[in-house]
């Protein structure tokens, strides 16, 4: 059994942040992407598949530029050596 602890995070969704900061410098955009990649690497190392990753499910603190992946409601723990082919999560829009 797994427990995911969720707490209130400061900031806004990455969707809201990018929409309000369309002229964000490339250096800051890269920093955000690297953080998200590191977060995903750790999640996947634990065998967890988020299943609904999108801009609205990533929080960012505009003051620190720290990102957090949220909303693990559709997540599952992947069984080893199994290839999943079913599409889940938010419908492509």
C-alpha positions in Angstrom: 0.0 0.0 0.0 1.1 3.5 -0.7 0.2 6.8 0.8 0.6 10.1 -1.0 0.6 13.1 1.3 -0.7 16.3 -0.2 -0.3 19.7 1.3 -1.2 23.2 0.3 1.6 24.6 -1.9 2.3 28.3 -2.5 2.2 29.6 -6.0 0.1 28.8 -9.0 -0.1 26.2 -11.7 2.5 26.2 -14.4 -0.3 26.9 -16.9 -1.3 30.1 -15.1 2.3 31.1 -14.6 3.3 30.7 -18.2 0.2 32.4 -19.4 1.0 35.4 -17.2 4.7 35.4 -18.1 4.8 35.0 -21.9 8.2 36.8 -22.1 9.9 34.6 -19.6 13.6 34.3 -20.3 15.0 31.1 -21.9 17.3 30.5 -18.9 14.3 30.4 -16.5 12.3 28.2 -18.9 15.2 25.7 -18.9 15.4 25.8 -15.1 11.7 24.9 -14.9 12.0 22.1 -17.4 15.1 20.6 -15.6 13.2 20.6 -12.3 10.2 18.9 -13.8 12.5 16.3 -15.4 14.2 15.6 -12.1 10.8 15.3 -10.3 9.7 12.8 -13.0 12.9 10.8 -12.7 12.4 10.4 -9.0 8.7 9.5 -9.4 9.6 6.9 -12.1 12.4 5.5 -10.0 9.8 4.7 -7.4 7.7 2.9 -10.1 4.9 5.5 -10.1 3.2 6.5 -13.3 1.5 9.8 -12.9 -0.9 9.2 -15.8 -2.2 12.8 -16.1 0.8 15.1 -16.4 -0.1 18.5 -17.8 0.6 22.2 -17.1 -2.3 22.3 -14.7 -0.8 19.5 -12.6 2.5 21.2 -12.0 2.7 23.9 -9.3 5.4 26.6 -9.4 6.3 29.1 -6.7 7.1 32.4 -8.7 9.4 33.7 -6.0 11.6 30.6 -5.8 10.8 29.1 -9.2 10.5 25.7 -7.4 8.1 23.2 -9.1 6.1 20.4 -7.7 4.0 17.8 -9.5 0.5 17.4 -8.1 -2.7 15.5 -8.6 -1.8 11.8 -8.4 -5.4 10.8 -8.6 -4.9 8.7 -11.7 -1.4 7.5 -10.7 -0.5 3.8 -10.3 2.6 1.8 -9.4 3.9 0.1 -12.6 4.5 -3.6 -12.4 8.0 -4.5 -13.6 8.6 -5.7 -17.2 5.0 -4.8 -18.3 4.4 -2.5 -21.2 1.1 -0.6 -20.9 -0.6 0.4 -24.1 -3.9 1.8 -22.8 -4.1 5.6 -22.9 -5.3 7.2 -19.6 -5.4 10.7 -18.2 -6.9 13.9 -19.6 -8.2 13.6 -23.1 -5.9 15.4 -25.6 -7.2 18.9 -26.2 
